[in-house]
Amino acid sequence: MTMFHRCLEKFTTPEQHDKWVPKSLQYDIHGCYAQTEIGHGSDVAGLLTTATYDKKTDEFVIHTPEPKATKWWPGELGRLANYAVVFA
């Protein structure tokens, strides 16, 4: 809740904020913070995951180019979340 919700509070547009923050506060969604990659930990400058915006579908395409770019969570965070803030 701490990292996921804070990202929603700080990194969203007003429209996104109005849609997602109440859902997070009411636990209608369960999110995780996806920054750490298995190959290098939480080194933000070394992230290998990419996010490319697709205008046709109005969504981001997330790409993990190699195994060491796999997102990694401590404990059960990645297994219990149904939403993620993904750093790429």
Secondary structure as the mmCIF struct_conf table of DSSP 4:
data_model
#
loop_
_struct_conf.conf_type_id
_struct_conf.id
_struct_conf.beg_label_comp_id
_struct_conf.beg_label_asym_id
_struct_conf.beg_label_seq_id
_struct_conf.end_label_comp_id
_struct_conf.end_label_asym_id
_struct_conf.end_label_seq_id
HELX_RH_AL_P HELX_RH_AL_P1 THR A 2 PHE A 11
BEND BEND1 THR A 12 THR A 12
HELX_RH_AL_P HELX_RH_AL_P2 PRO A 14 LEU A 25
TURN_TY1_P TURN_TY1_P1 GLN A 26 TYR A 27
BEND BEND2 ASP A 28 ILE A 29
STRN STRN1 GLY A 31 ALA A 34
STRN STRN2 GLU A 37 GLU A 37
TURN_TY1_P TURN_TY1_P2 ILE A 38 HIS A 40
STRN STRN3 GLY A 41 GLY A 41
TURN_TY1_P TURN_TY1_P3 SER A 42 SER A 42
HELX_RH_3T_P HELX_RH_3T_P1 VAL A 44 GLY A 46
STRN STRN4 THR A 50 ASP A 54
TURN_TY1_P TURN_TY1_P4 LYS A 55 ASP A 58
STRN STRN5 GLU A 59 HIS A 63
BEND BEND3 GLU A 66 GLU A 66
HELX_RH_3T_P HELX_RH_3T_P2 PRO A 67 ALA A 69
STRN STRN6 LYS A 71 LYS A 71
BEND BEND4 PRO A 74 PRO A 74
TURN_TY1_P TURN_TY1_P5 GLY A 75 GLU A 76
HELX_RH_AL_P HELX_RH_AL_P3 LEU A 77 LEU A 80
BEND BEND5 ASN A 82 ASN A 82
STRN STRN7 TYR A 83 VAL A 86
#
